[in-house]
């Protein structure tokens, strides 16, 4: 799954399913990790159909987790 792949690569942040069927991922990603991060998202999970990836870059973000978590 995407969350397991992100945890394995030790990204920091969270993933959650939204009511409209999309998935939101908020993560701390350094410039040299962006390609790997986007590849994981593009591959998706076995049951997913990734049509589009939209992202925004923030200079600073605060995370309340030390790792990667699934939020409900």
C-alpha positions, 0 to 999 in steps of 0.5 A: 500500500501507499502508506506502507511504502511511505513508512518504509522510506521513513517519510514523515506525515499522514495519509487519509481517504476523503469523502469524495473518494480522493486520498490526501497525503501530507508529508515532509519531503526534501528536494532530493526525495521528491522523485521517489515520493511522487513515484510511490504516489503514482504507483498507488495501491493495488486496488487504486486508480491514480488519475492525477496528483496535485501538490503544493509546496510549503516552506514550513509545516508542523507534524505531530507525528515522528513517522507516517500515519493513517488518519481516519 
